Amino acid sequence: MSFRAMLLTRNDDKSINADITELSQDDLMDGDVLVRVDYSSLNYKDGLAVTSKGKVIRSFPMIPGIDFVGTIEESKSDDYAPGDQVILTGWGVGEKHHGGYAQYARVKSKWLVPLPEKLSPQHAMAIGTAGLTAMLAVRAQEVHGLKPEHGDILVTGASGGTGSMAIAILGGWDYNVVASTGREEQADYLKSLGANEVIGRLDAPGRPLESGRWGAVVDGVGGETLASALAATKYGGCVAAYGLAGGSELNTTVLPFILRGVKLHGIDSVMAPFEKRKDAWMRLALDVPAEKLDMMMQVVPLSKIRPYCDDILDGKVRGRIVVDVNA
Ligand code: NDP
């Protein structure tokens, strides 16, 4: 049986083609479950992969798409049976193992989590890798004992996918949430998701320690933004860092760590173990209202996704793009 997929191939001159093509199940890679995919999503990493602006793809040809939701069609696993609805994020899928920009995916069952009962498949991909990462970053703050009385919690890259998700999660809690964005025109959107205040992007810090403003920080931007956030985090605060949308370098000093006991907590969602992912998805299903997911998502057919891959790298995508692989 043939199915439709986006396939990335490399030419002799190393340029990359991203074509929608017909494949057969024999073209898929090894795995103990075959999943009929409903939706994937567009993440920053997918943008890098499809445009070939980043070295995300480890071998060609490759089906991109680092996450998906779908229904088990065939299973050799004791954990899943045909008909079970599942979510996949991470594990190198869409990078070194064929990914979610296809109507079928064959993967390892240990990479999956069950779709929580309260979530529709479309909303699961509105959350996607971005939402899982945002939840892990917010939970890191809980691990470090953050309480609303510690002060403002800053979310950087606020209008993007992970930023929007972090605000939607935190907006339901008792924190004063400050959204940092380069897009002033998104202020109403960010407030409707749950931000109490909207500020511009952070400049590089003028001094190694600025006056303490942030009780906690959730950062997907990196670079000068992360350096600035560290310099202005209050005594004992925690900065959860997961992204590099603004740069991968980090020019800082040890002063925030040794004089204020600031904690820098790195977040990786790709290899997050099963129990942590399952728990985070349960929390996401409970904590993020469906209306907020509707507000932040747009659904784009796989056949029309290419220009959005440039847009996400240029910081022009608001919220989350759900990819309909069957359209
Ligand atoms: P998006 O592109 O959706 O959001 C990134 C946002 O960052 C943009 O919308 C923009 O927000 C802001 N931004 C972009 N460029 C700059 C810049 N030069 N300077 C300052 N701000 C900028 O991406 P995602 O939310 O999907 O991902 C964000 C980052 O997190 C990426 O680097 C991604 O690779 C990483 N990531 C890491 C994961 C992990 O497991 N560690 C998992 C998922 C993502 P605004 O316009 O509001 O300022």
py3Dmol code that shows the C-alpha trace and the ligand (Angstrom):
import py3Dmol

protein = """\
ATOM      1  CA  MET A   1       0.000   0.000   0.000  1.00  0.00           C
ATOM      2  CA  SER A   2       1.397   3.418  -0.910  1.00  0.00           C
ATOM      3  CA  PHE A   3       1.127   6.595   1.162  1.00  0.00           C
ATOM      4  CA  ARG A   4       2.068  10.256   0.892  1.00  0.00           C
ATOM      5  CA  ALA A   5       5.086  11.791   2.630  1.00  0.00           C
ATOM      6  CA  MET A   6       7.499  14.668   2.438  1.00  0.00           C
ATOM      7  CA  LEU A   7      10.915  13.279   1.543  1.00  0.00           C
ATOM      8  CA  LEU A   8      14.174  15.206   1.928  1.00  0.00           C
ATOM      9  CA  THR A   9      16.841  14.173  -0.572  1.00  0.00           C
ATOM     10  CA  ARG A  10      20.332  15.570  -1.156  1.00  0.00           C
ATOM     11  CA  ASN A  11      21.742  16.468  -4.569  1.00  0.00           C
ATOM     12  CA  ASP A  12      25.388  16.037  -5.625  1.00  0.00           C
ATOM     13  CA  ASP A  13      25.968  19.761  -4.958  1.00  0.00           C
ATOM     14  CA  LYS A  14      24.621  19.142  -1.393  1.00  0.00           C
ATOM     15  CA  SER A  15      21.458  21.204  -2.001  1.00  0.00           C
ATOM     16  CA  ILE A  16      18.324  19.637  -0.494  1.00  0.00           C
ATOM     17  CA  ASN A  17      14.977  18.833  -2.133  1.00  0.00           C
ATOM     18  CA  ALA A  18      11.797  18.655  -0.051  1.00  0.00           C
ATOM     19  CA  ASP A  19       9.238  16.838  -2.238  1.00  0.00           C
ATOM     20  CA  ILE A  20       5.827  15.436  -1.474  1.00  0.00           C
ATOM     21  CA  THR A  21       6.024  11.923  -2.858  1.00  0.00           C
ATOM     22  CA  GLU A  22       4.384   8.469  -2.772  1.00  0.00           C
ATOM     23  CA  LEU A  23       6.196   5.853  -0.685  1.00  0.00           C
ATOM     24  CA  SER A  24       5.443   2.268   0.299  1.00  0.00           C
ATOM     25  CA  GLN A  25       5.600   0.749   3.776  1.00  0.00           C
ATOM     26  CA  ASP A  26       8.806  -1.029   2.709  1.00  0.00           C
ATOM     27  CA  ASP A  27      10.441   2.414   2.574  1.00  0.00           C
ATOM     28  CA  LEU A  28       9.895   2.899   6.322  1.00  0.00           C
ATOM     29  CA  MET A  29      12.586   2.103   8.872  1.00  0.00           C
ATOM     30  CA  ASP A  30      12.602  -0.569  11.588  1.00  0.00           C
ATOM     31  CA  GLY A  31      10.257  -0.436  14.537  1.00  0.00           C
ATOM     32  CA  ASP A  32       7.793  -2.623  16.418  1.00  0.00           C
ATOM     33  CA  VAL A  33       4.722  -0.471  15.709  1.00  0.00           C
ATOM     34  CA  LEU A  34       3.207   0.948  12.537  1.00  0.00           C
ATOM     35  CA  VAL A  35       1.245   4.152  13.164  1.00  0.00           C
ATOM     36  CA  ARG A  36      -1.343   5.753  10.877  1.00  0.00           C
ATOM     37  CA  VAL A  37      -0.479   9.419  11.374  1.00  0.00           C
ATOM     38  CA  ASP A  38      -3.211  12.041  11.828  1.00  0.00           C
ATOM     39  CA  TYR A  39      -1.179  15.174  12.473  1.00  0.00           C
ATOM     40  CA  SER A  40       2.395  16.328  12.891  1.00  0.00           C
ATOM     41  CA  SER A  41       3.498  19.863  13.783  1.00  0.00           C
ATOM     42  CA  LEU A  42       6.013  22.496  12.756  1.00  0.00           C
ATOM     43  CA  ASN A  43       8.783  23.069  15.265  1.00  0.00           C
ATOM     44  CA  TYR A  44      11.893  25.238  14.939  1.00  0.00           C
ATOM     45  CA  LYS A  45      13.926  22.070  14.326  1.00  0.00           C
ATOM     46  CA  ASP A  46      11.582  21.028  11.484  1.00  0.00           C
ATOM     47  CA  GLY A  47      12.187  24.448   9.933  1.00  0.00           C
ATOM     48  CA  LEU A  48      15.942  23.838  10.112  1.00  0.00           C
ATOM     49  CA  ALA A  49      15.536  20.348   8.613  1.00  0.00           C
ATOM     50  CA  VAL A  50      13.232  21.195   5.701  1.00  0.00           C
ATOM     51  CA  THR A  51      15.102  24.363   4.675  1.00  0.00           C
ATOM     52  CA  SER A  52      18.453  22.602   5.327  1.00  0.00           C
ATOM     53  CA  LYS A  53      19.608  25.714   7.200  1.00  0.00           C
ATOM     54  CA  GLY A  54      20.762  23.582  10.114  1.00  0.00           C
ATOM     55  CA  LYS A  55      22.504  20.194  10.228  1.00  0.00           C
ATOM     56  CA  VAL A  56      19.475  18.449  11.653  1.00  0.00           C
ATOM     57  CA  ILE A  57      19.184  15.558   9.181  1.00  0.00           C
ATOM     58  CA  ARG A  58      21.853  12.916   9.806  1.00  0.00           C
ATOM     59  CA  SER A  59      21.244  10.811   6.645  1.00  0.00           C
ATOM     60  CA  PHE A  60      19.282  11.079   3.389  1.00  0.00           C
ATOM     61  CA  PRO A  61      16.668  10.365   2.153  1.00  0.00           C
ATOM     62  CA  MET A  62      14.685  11.331   5.264  1.00  0.00           C
ATOM     63  CA  ILE A  63      11.051  12.031   6.122  1.00  0.00           C
ATOM     64  CA  PRO A  64      11.128  15.080   8.452  1.00  0.00           C
ATOM     65  CA  GLY A  65       8.684  15.794  11.287  1.00  0.00           C
ATOM     66  CA  ILE A  66       9.936  15.480  14.873  1.00  0.00           C
ATOM     67  CA  ASP A  67       6.531  14.725  16.365  1.00  0.00           C
ATOM     68  CA  PHE A  68       3.195  13.181  15.457  1.00  0.00           C
ATOM     69  CA  VAL A  69      -0.081  11.826  16.779  1.00  0.00           C
ATOM     70  CA  GLY A  70      -1.837   8.848  15.259  1.00  0.00           C
ATOM     71  CA  THR A  71      -3.397   5.409  15.667  1.00  0.00           C
ATOM     72  CA  ILE A  72      -1.574   2.099  15.950  1.00  0.00           C
ATOM     73  CA  GLU A  73      -2.184   0.048  12.809  1.00  0.00           C
ATOM     74  CA  GLU A  74       0.143  -2.915  13.507  1.00  0.00           C
ATOM     75  CA  SER A  75       1.933  -3.797  16.734  1.00  0.00           C
ATOM     76  CA  LYS A  76       4.555  -6.327  17.840  1.00  0.00           C
ATOM     77  CA  SER A  77       4.668  -4.623  21.247  1.00  0.00           C
ATOM     78  CA  ASP A  78       2.881  -5.807  24.406  1.00  0.00           C
ATOM     79  CA  ASP A  79       2.259  -2.169  25.324  1.00  0.00           C
ATOM     80  CA  TYR A  80       0.124  -1.138  22.335  1.00  0.00           C
ATOM     81  CA  ALA A  81      -2.629  -2.751  20.270  1.00  0.00           C
ATOM     82  CA  PRO A  82      -4.159  -1.736  16.928  1.00  0.00           C
ATOM     83  CA  GLY A  83      -6.569   1.143  17.494  1.00  0.00           C
ATOM     84  CA  ASP A  84      -4.597   2.735  20.370  1.00  0.00           C
ATOM     85  CA  GLN A  85      -4.003   6.457  19.912  1.00  0.00           C
ATOM     86  CA  VAL A  86      -0.428   7.546  20.546  1.00  0.00           C
ATOM     87  CA  ILE A  87       1.866  10.566  20.561  1.00  0.00           C
ATOM     88  CA  LEU A  88       5.509  10.625  19.562  1.00  0.00           C
ATOM     89  CA  THR A  89       8.012  13.383  20.275  1.00  0.00           C
ATOM     90  CA  GLY A  90      11.800  13.329  19.984  1.00  0.00           C
ATOM     91  CA  TRP A  91      14.153  10.316  19.946  1.00  0.00           C
ATOM     92  CA  GLY A  92      15.749  11.499  16.691  1.00  0.00           C
ATOM     93  CA  VAL A  93      12.547  10.900  14.739  1.00  0.00           C
ATOM     94  CA  GLY A  94      12.492  13.288  11.779  1.00  0.00           C
ATOM     95  CA  GLU A  95      16.297  13.572  12.104  1.00  0.00           C
ATOM     96  CA  LYS A  96      17.782  10.065  11.824  1.00  0.00           C
ATOM     97  CA  HIS A  97      14.598   7.954  11.760  1.00  0.00           C
ATOM     98  CA  HIS A  98      11.737   8.679   9.310  1.00  0.00           C
ATOM     99  CA  GLY A  99       9.376  11.186  10.925  1.00  0.00           C
ATOM    100  CA  GLY A 100       5.842  12.480  11.081  1.00  0.00           C
ATOM    101  CA  TYR A 101       5.480  14.359   7.769  1.00  0.00           C
ATOM    102  CA  ALA A 102       3.873  11.224   6.301  1.00  0.00           C
ATOM    103  CA  GLN A 103       0.625   9.297   6.464  1.00  0.00           C
ATOM    104  CA  TYR A 104       2.433   6.340   8.099  1.00  0.00           C
ATOM    105  CA  ALA A 105       5.349   5.991  10.519  1.00  0.00           C
ATOM    106  CA  ARG A 106       7.089   2.858  11.809  1.00  0.00           C
ATOM    107  CA  VAL A 107       8.825   3.515  15.131  1.00  0.00           C
ATOM    108  CA  LYS A 108       9.888   1.913  18.403  1.00  0.00           C
ATOM    109  CA  SER A 109       6.983   1.584  20.830  1.00  0.00           C
ATOM    110  CA  LYS A 110       9.187   2.768  23.713  1.00  0.00           C
ATOM    111  CA  TRP A 111       9.298   6.210  22.067  1.00  0.00           C
ATOM    112  CA  LEU A 112       5.507   6.613  22.313  1.00  0.00           C
ATOM    113  CA  VAL A 113       3.142   7.835  25.001  1.00  0.00           C
ATOM    114  CA  PRO A 114      -0.599   7.128  24.983  1.00  0.00           C
ATOM    115  CA  LEU A 115      -2.763  10.060  23.856  1.00  0.00           C
ATOM    116  CA  PRO A 116      -4.362  11.366  27.083  1.00  0.00           C
ATOM    117  CA  GLU A 117      -8.145  10.822  27.071  1.00  0.00           C
ATOM    118  CA  LYS A 118      -9.009  14.500  27.317  1.00  0.00           C
ATOM    119  CA  LEU A 119      -6.972  15.524  24.265  1.00  0.00           C
ATOM    120  CA  SER A 120      -8.099  15.464  20.624  1.00  0.00           C
ATOM    121  CA  PRO A 121      -5.387  14.467  18.120  1.00  0.00           C
ATOM    122  CA  GLN A 122      -5.383  17.997  16.681  1.00  0.00           C
ATOM    123  CA  HIS A 123      -4.922  19.572  20.108  1.00  0.00           C
ATOM    124  CA  ALA A 124      -2.185  17.044  20.913  1.00  0.00           C
ATOM    125  CA  MET A 125      -0.163  18.409  18.006  1.00  0.00           C
ATOM    126  CA  ALA A 126      -1.078  21.999  18.882  1.00  0.00           C
ATOM    127  CA  ILE A 127       0.869  21.110  22.038  1.00  0.00           C
ATOM    128  CA  GLY A 128       3.474  18.866  20.349  1.00  0.00           C
ATOM    129  CA  THR A 129       7.187  19.014  21.146  1.00  0.00           C
ATOM    130  CA  ALA A 130       6.834  22.724  21.975  1.00  0.00           C
ATOM    131  CA  GLY A 131       4.263  22.087  24.689  1.00  0.00           C
ATOM    132  CA  LEU A 132       6.135  19.134  26.156  1.00  0.00           C
ATOM    133  CA  THR A 133       9.288  21.256  26.344  1.00  0.00           C
ATOM    134  CA  ALA A 134       7.431  24.181  27.899  1.00  0.00           C
ATOM    135  CA  MET A 135       5.892  21.872  30.504  1.00  0.00           C
ATOM    136  CA  LEU A 136       9.314  20.385  31.351  1.00  0.00           C
ATOM    137  CA  ALA A 137      10.705  23.928  31.723  1.00  0.00           C
ATOM    138  CA  VAL A 138       7.849  24.998  33.981  1.00  0.00           C
ATOM    139  CA  ARG A 139       8.118  21.814  36.044  1.00  0.00           C
ATOM    140  CA  ALA A 140      11.827  22.519  36.552  1.00  0.00           C
ATOM    141  CA  GLN A 141      10.726  25.646  38.409  1.00  0.00           C
ATOM    142  CA  GLU A 142       8.536  23.548  40.693  1.00  0.00           C
ATOM    143  CA  VAL A 143      11.462  21.197  41.348  1.00  0.00           C
ATOM    144  CA  HIS A 144      13.480  24.229  42.497  1.00  0.00           C
ATOM    145  CA  GLY A 145      10.659  25.284  44.823  1.00  0.00           C
ATOM    146  CA  LEU A 146       9.333  28.293  42.910  1.00  0.00           C
ATOM    147  CA  LYS A 147       6.355  29.964  44.573  1.00  0.00           C
ATOM    148  CA  PRO A 148       4.315  32.915  43.225  1.00  0.00           C
ATOM    149  CA  GLU A 149       5.745  35.120  46.028  1.00  0.00           C
ATOM    150  CA  HIS A 150       9.247  34.745  44.515  1.00  0.00           C
ATOM    151  CA  GLY A 151       8.208  37.320  41.914  1.00  0.00           C
ATOM    152  CA  ASP A 152       7.674  37.684  38.191  1.00  0.00           C
ATOM    153  CA  ILE A 153       8.262  34.742  35.894  1.00  0.00           C
ATOM    154  CA  LEU A 154       9.721  35.752  32.524  1.00  0.00           C
ATOM    155  CA  VAL A 155       8.956  33.861  29.297  1.00  0.00           C
ATOM    156  CA  THR A 156      11.192  34.772  26.335  1.00  0.00           C
ATOM    157  CA  GLY A 157      10.424  34.198  22.645  1.00  0.00           C
ATOM    158  CA  ALA A 158       6.866  34.574  23.859  1.00  0.00           C
ATOM    159  CA  SER A 159       4.975  34.644  20.549  1.00  0.00           C
ATOM    160  CA  GLY A 160       6.663  31.477  19.267  1.00  0.00           C
ATOM    161  CA  GLY A 161       5.503  27.898  19.833  1.00  0.00           C
ATOM    162  CA  THR A 162       7.243  27.028  23.095  1.00  0.00           C
ATOM    163  CA  GLY A 163       6.788  30.572  24.443  1.00  0.00           C
ATOM    164  CA  SER A 164       3.046  30.564  23.742  1.00  0.00           C
ATOM    165  CA  MET A 165       2.723  27.152  25.364  1.00  0.00           C
ATOM    166  CA  ALA A 166       4.681  28.226  28.476  1.00  0.00           C
ATOM    167  CA  ILE A 167       2.418  31.263  28.882  1.00  0.00           C
ATOM    168  CA  ALA A 168      -0.721  29.167  28.412  1.00  0.00           C
ATOM    169  CA  ILE A 169       0.494  26.755  31.125  1.00  0.00           C
ATOM    170  CA  LEU A 170       1.602  29.455  33.573  1.00  0.00           C
ATOM    171  CA  GLY A 171      -1.475  31.594  32.940  1.00  0.00           C
ATOM    172  CA  GLY A 172      -3.585  29.001  34.751  1.00  0.00           C
ATOM    173  CA  TRP A 173      -1.352  29.200  37.819  1.00  0.00           C
ATOM    174  CA  ASP A 174      -0.908  32.011  40.337  1.00  0.00           C
ATOM    175  CA  TYR A 175       2.222  33.560  38.845  1.00  0.00           C
ATOM    176  CA  ASN A 176       2.751  37.062  37.508  1.00  0.00           C
ATOM    177  CA  VAL A 177       3.783  36.137  33.978  1.00  0.00           C
ATOM    178  CA  VAL A 178       5.887  38.581  31.928  1.00  0.00           C
ATOM    179  CA  ALA A 179       6.079  37.842  28.194  1.00  0.00           C
ATOM    180  CA  SER A 180       9.120  39.093  26.273  1.00  0.00           C
ATOM    181  CA  THR A 181       8.547  39.481  22.536  1.00  0.00           C
ATOM    182  CA  GLY A 182       9.947  41.321  19.529  1.00  0.00           C
ATOM    183  CA  ARG A 183       6.407  41.558  18.178  1.00  0.00           C
ATOM    184  CA  GLU A 184       4.558  44.358  19.976  1.00  0.00           C
ATOM    185  CA  GLU A 185       1.496  43.662  17.873  1.00  0.00           C
ATOM    186  CA  GLN A 186       1.097  40.293  19.630  1.00  0.00           C
ATOM    187  CA  ALA A 187       0.540  41.870  23.060  1.00  0.00           C
ATOM    188  CA  ASP A 188      -3.231  41.213  23.098  1.00  0.00           C
ATOM    189  CA  TYR A 189      -2.689  37.627  21.950  1.00  0.00           C
ATOM    190  CA  LEU A 190      -0.117  37.037  24.711  1.00  0.00           C
ATOM    191  CA  LYS A 191      -2.388  38.554  27.358  1.00  0.00           C
ATOM    192  CA  SER A 192      -5.277  36.393  26.201  1.00  0.00           C
ATOM    193  CA  LEU A 193      -3.041  33.332  26.653  1.00  0.00           C
ATOM    194  CA  GLY A 194      -2.250  34.354  30.235  1.00  0.00           C
ATOM    195  CA  ALA A 195       0.531  36.972  30.261  1.00  0.00           C
ATOM    196  CA  ASN A 196       0.061  39.708  32.869  1.00  0.00           C
ATOM    197  CA  GLU A 197       2.598  42.016  31.250  1.00  0.00           C
ATOM    198  CA  VAL A 198       4.268  42.206  27.831  1.00  0.00           C
ATOM    199  CA  ILE A 199       7.755  43.673  27.348  1.00  0.00           C
ATOM    200  CA  GLY A 200      10.186  43.884  24.394  1.00  0.00           C
ATOM    201  CA  ARG A 201      13.146  41.587  23.794  1.00  0.00           C
ATOM    202  CA  LEU A 202      15.995  41.767  26.317  1.00  0.00           C
ATOM    203  CA  ASP A 203      19.211  43.572  25.399  1.00  0.00           C
ATOM    204  CA  ALA A 204      22.609  42.178  26.324  1.00  0.00           C
ATOM    205  CA  PRO A 205      23.264  42.821  30.040  1.00  0.00           C
ATOM    206  CA  GLY A 206      25.139  46.048  30.789  1.00  0.00           C
ATOM    207  CA  ARG A 207      26.706  44.528  33.915  1.00  0.00           C
ATOM    208  CA  PRO A 208      27.310  40.964  35.141  1.00  0.00           C
ATOM    209  CA  LEU A 209      24.629  41.549  37.808  1.00  0.00           C
ATOM    210  CA  GLU A 210      21.647  43.766  37.127  1.00  0.00           C
ATOM    211  CA  SER A 211      19.065  44.584  39.776  1.00  0.00           C
ATOM    212  CA  GLY A 212      17.096  41.402  40.480  1.00  0.00           C
ATOM    213  CA  ARG A 213      13.794  41.371  38.610  1.00  0.00           C
ATOM    214  CA  TRP A 214      12.911  37.754  37.761  1.00  0.00           C
ATOM    215  CA  GLY A 215      11.833  35.129  40.263  1.00  0.00           C
ATOM    216  CA  ALA A 216      12.154  32.590  37.453  1.00  0.00           C
ATOM    217  CA  VAL A 217      12.804  32.487  33.717  1.00  0.00           C
ATOM    218  CA  VAL A 218      11.695  30.129  30.936  1.00  0.00           C
ATOM    219  CA  ASP A 219      14.021  30.789  27.986  1.00  0.00           C
ATOM    220  CA  GLY A 220      13.894  29.512  24.421  1.00  0.00           C
ATOM    221  CA  VAL A 221      16.051  32.255  22.910  1.00  0.00           C
ATOM    222  CA  GLY A 222      19.557  31.745  24.368  1.00  0.00           C
ATOM    223  CA  GLY A 223      22.409  34.132  23.441  1.00  0.00           C
ATOM    224  CA  GLU A 224      22.207  37.672  24.830  1.00  0.00           C
ATOM    225  CA  THR A 225      18.664  37.076  26.056  1.00  0.00           C
ATOM    226  CA  LEU A 226      19.768  34.226  28.307  1.00  0.00           C
ATOM    227  CA  ALA A 227      22.789  36.223  29.541  1.00  0.00           C
ATOM    228  CA  SER A 228      20.492  39.122  30.350  1.00  0.00           C
ATOM    229  CA  ALA A 229      17.944  36.910  32.114  1.00  0.00           C
ATOM    230  CA  LEU A 230      20.666  35.359  34.289  1.00  0.00           C
ATOM    231  CA  ALA A 231      22.038  38.781  35.269  1.00  0.00           C
ATOM    232  CA  ALA A 232      18.588  39.983  36.401  1.00  0.00           C
ATOM    233  CA  THR A 233      17.359  36.856  38.194  1.00  0.00           C
ATOM    234  CA  LYS A 234      16.666  37.336  41.898  1.00  0.00           C
ATOM    235  CA  TYR A 235      18.387  35.540  44.742  1.00  0.00           C
ATOM    236  CA  GLY A 236      17.758  31.764  44.526  1.00  0.00           C
ATOM    237  CA  GLY A 237      15.822  32.020  41.253  1.00  0.00           C
ATOM    238  CA  CYS A 238      15.939  29.465  38.462  1.00  0.00           C
ATOM    239  CA  VAL A 239      16.428  29.953  34.730  1.00  0.00           C
ATOM    240  CA  ALA A 240      15.198  26.998  32.647  1.00  0.00           C
ATOM    241  CA  ALA A 241      16.950  27.128  29.255  1.00  0.00           C
ATOM    242  CA  TYR A 242      15.910  24.994  26.308  1.00  0.00           C
ATOM    243  CA  GLY A 243      16.439  26.984  23.096  1.00  0.00           C
ATOM    244  CA  LEU A 244      18.718  28.917  20.795  1.00  0.00           C
ATOM    245  CA  ALA A 245      16.316  30.889  18.563  1.00  0.00           C
ATOM    246  CA  GLY A 246      18.485  33.977  19.208  1.00  0.00           C
ATOM    247  CA  GLY A 247      21.878  32.242  19.352  1.00  0.00           C
ATOM    248  CA  SER A 248      23.735  29.329  20.917  1.00  0.00           C
ATOM    249  CA  GLU A 249      26.545  31.311  22.560  1.00  0.00           C
ATOM    250  CA  LEU A 250      26.331  32.332  26.215  1.00  0.00           C
ATOM    251  CA  ASN A 251      28.460  35.238  27.438  1.00  0.00           C
ATOM    252  CA  THR A 252      28.003  35.491  31.151  1.00  0.00           C
ATOM    253  CA  THR A 253      29.986  35.389  34.406  1.00  0.00           C
ATOM    254  CA  VAL A 254      29.790  33.173  37.466  1.00  0.00           C
ATOM    255  CA  LEU A 255      28.436  36.072  39.547  1.00  0.00           C
ATOM    256  CA  PRO A 256      24.694  35.252  39.322  1.00  0.00           C
ATOM    257  CA  PHE A 257      25.518  31.693  40.443  1.00  0.00           C
ATOM    258  CA  ILE A 258      27.941  32.418  43.279  1.00  0.00           C
ATOM    259  CA  LEU A 259      26.484  35.681  44.626  1.00  0.00           C
ATOM    260  CA  ARG A 260      22.773  35.022  44.144  1.00  0.00           C
ATOM    261  CA  GLY A 261      22.595  31.225  44.066  1.00  0.00           C
ATOM    262  CA  VAL A 262      20.864  31.436  40.689  1.00  0.00           C
ATOM    263  CA  LYS A 263      20.237  28.030  39.102  1.00  0.00           C
ATOM    264  CA  LEU A 264      20.575  27.365  35.370  1.00  0.00           C
ATOM    265  CA  HIS A 265      18.480  24.303  34.546  1.00  0.00           C
ATOM    266  CA  GLY A 266      18.911  22.805  31.053  1.00  0.00           C
ATOM    267  CA  ILE A 267      15.885  21.225  29.403  1.00  0.00           C
ATOM    268  CA  ASP A 268      15.977  18.456  26.795  1.00  0.00           C
ATOM    269  CA  SER A 269      12.696  16.991  25.629  1.00  0.00           C
ATOM    270  CA  VAL A 270      14.180  14.659  22.988  1.00  0.00           C
ATOM    271  CA  MET A 271      15.469  11.959  25.349  1.00  0.00           C
ATOM    272  CA  ALA A 272      13.096  12.619  28.252  1.00  0.00           C
ATOM    273  CA  PRO A 273      12.305   9.218  29.797  1.00  0.00           C
ATOM    274  CA  PHE A 274       8.851   7.637  29.417  1.00  0.00           C
ATOM    275  CA  GLU A 275       7.513   8.390  32.930  1.00  0.00           C
ATOM    276  CA  LYS A 276       8.535  12.052  32.684  1.00  0.00           C
ATOM    277  CA  ARG A 277       6.932  12.426  29.229  1.00  0.00           C
ATOM    278  CA  LYS A 278       3.750  10.617  30.250  1.00  0.00           C
ATOM    279  CA  ASP A 279       3.399  12.708  33.375  1.00  0.00           C
ATOM    280  CA  ALA A 280       4.018  15.937  31.425  1.00  0.00           C
ATOM    281  CA  TRP A 281       1.365  14.997  28.833  1.00  0.00           C
ATOM    282  CA  MET A 282      -1.179  14.275  31.564  1.00  0.00           C
ATOM    283  CA  ARG A 283      -0.486  17.705  33.050  1.00  0.00           C
ATOM    284  CA  LEU A 284      -0.726  19.345  29.620  1.00  0.00           C
ATOM    285  CA  ALA A 285      -4.102  17.711  28.983  1.00  0.00           C
ATOM    286  CA  LEU A 286      -5.368  19.044  32.328  1.00  0.00           C
ATOM    287  CA  ASP A 287      -3.677  22.443  32.533  1.00  0.00           C
ATOM    288  CA  VAL A 288      -4.038  23.922  29.031  1.00  0.00           C
ATOM    289  CA  PRO A 289      -7.626  24.806  28.157  1.00  0.00           C
ATOM    290  CA  ALA A 290      -8.868  23.831  24.677  1.00  0.00           C
ATOM    291  CA  GLU A 291      -9.803  27.474  23.933  1.00  0.00           C
ATOM    292  CA  LYS A 292      -6.175  28.532  24.430  1.00  0.00           C
ATOM    293  CA  LEU A 293      -4.973  25.797  22.095  1.00  0.00           C
ATOM    294  CA  ASP A 294      -7.504  26.954  19.483  1.00  0.00           C
ATOM    295  CA  MET A 295      -6.256  30.521  19.912  1.00  0.00           C
ATOM    296  CA  MET A 296      -2.625  29.642  19.324  1.00  0.00           C
ATOM    297  CA  MET A 297      -2.864  27.061  16.514  1.00  0.00           C
ATOM    298  CA  GLN A 298      -3.434  27.034  12.785  1.00  0.00           C
ATOM    299  CA  VAL A 299      -3.760  23.851  10.746  1.00  0.00           C
ATOM    300  CA  VAL A 300      -1.755  23.693   7.517  1.00  0.00           C
ATOM    301  CA  PRO A 301      -1.876  20.833   4.966  1.00  0.00           C
ATOM    302  CA  LEU A 302       1.440  19.003   4.506  1.00  0.00           C
ATOM    303  CA  SER A 303       1.392  19.987   0.830  1.00  0.00           C
ATOM    304  CA  LYS A 304       1.502  23.694   1.818  1.00  0.00           C
ATOM    305  CA  ILE A 305       3.972  23.576   4.735  1.00  0.00           C
ATOM    306  CA  ARG A 306       7.180  24.568   2.888  1.00  0.00           C
ATOM    307  CA  PRO A 307       6.926  28.437   3.190  1.00  0.00           C
ATOM    308  CA  TYR A 308       6.090  28.174   6.900  1.00  0.00           C
ATOM    309  CA  CYS A 309       9.450  26.426   7.405  1.00  0.00           C
ATOM    310  CA  ASP A 310      11.208  29.652   6.375  1.00  0.00           C
ATOM    311  CA  ASP A 311       8.808  31.720   8.472  1.00  0.00           C
ATOM    312  CA  ILE A 312       9.491  29.818  11.704  1.00  0.00           C
ATOM    313  CA  LEU A 313      13.244  30.390  11.337  1.00  0.00           C
ATOM    314  CA  ASP A 314      12.588  34.099  10.745  1.00  0.00           C
ATOM    315  CA  GLY A 315      10.542  34.297  13.980  1.00  0.00           C
ATOM    316  CA  LYS A 316       7.357  35.050  12.004  1.00  0.00           C
ATOM    317  CA  VAL A 317       5.186  32.151  13.116  1.00  0.00           C
ATOM    318  CA  ARG A 318       2.793  32.928  15.947  1.00  0.00           C
ATOM    319  CA  GLY A 319       1.959  30.083  18.285  1.00  0.00           C
ATOM    320  CA  ARG A 320       1.752  26.601  16.822  1.00  0.00           C
ATOM    321  CA  ILE A 321       1.288  25.130  13.365  1.00  0.00           C
ATOM    322  CA  VAL A 322      -0.411  21.741  13.213  1.00  0.00           C
ATOM    323  CA  VAL A 323       0.455  19.824  10.042  1.00  0.00           C
ATOM    324  CA  ASP A 324      -2.394  17.836   8.496  1.00  0.00           C
ATOM    325  CA  VAL A 325      -0.531  14.986   6.794  1.00  0.00           C
ATOM    326  CA  ASN A 326      -3.694  13.717   5.123  1.00  0.00           C
ATOM    327  CA  ALA A 327      -4.421  16.974   3.285  1.00  0.00           C
TER     328      ALA A 327
END
"""
ligand_1 = """\
48
NDP
P 9.572 29.439 17.401
O 10.263 29.932 16.185
O 8.143 29.081 17.342
O 9.747 30.540 18.560
C 10.973 31.174 18.803
C 10.699 32.619 19.188
O 11.922 33.209 19.617
C 10.233 33.480 18.027
O 8.865 33.376 17.769
C 10.611 34.868 18.540
O 9.618 35.271 19.493
C 11.898 34.604 19.312
N 13.081 34.896 18.493
C 13.378 34.432 17.252
N 14.550 34.919 16.825
C 15.007 35.721 17.821
C 16.183 36.514 17.980
N 17.120 36.584 17.032
N 16.341 37.191 19.142
C 15.400 37.136 20.122
N 14.259 36.390 20.015
C 14.082 35.698 18.878
O 10.441 28.207 17.915
P 10.068 27.138 19.048
O 9.263 27.807 20.078
O 9.576 25.898 18.399
O 11.511 26.798 19.624
C 12.256 27.786 20.351
C 13.659 27.254 20.609
O 13.588 26.132 21.476
C 14.389 26.778 19.350
O 15.748 27.126 19.452
C 14.227 25.270 19.404
O 15.237 24.590 18.703
C 14.288 25.031 20.896
N 13.654 23.799 21.342
C 14.362 22.996 22.188
C 13.812 21.846 22.674
C 14.562 21.022 23.671
O 14.185 19.877 23.924
N 15.624 21.570 24.279
C 12.492 21.390 22.215
C 11.766 22.364 21.410
C 12.362 23.525 20.974
P 9.100 36.804 19.598
O 8.822 37.243 18.198
O 7.899 36.710 20.463
O 10.219 37.600 20.212
"""
view = py3Dmol.view(width=600, height=400)
view.addModel(protein, "pdb")
view.setStyle({"model": 0}, {"cartoon": {"style": "trace"}})
view.addModel(ligand_1, "xyz")
view.setStyle({"model": 1}, {"stick": {}})
view.zoomTo()
view.show()
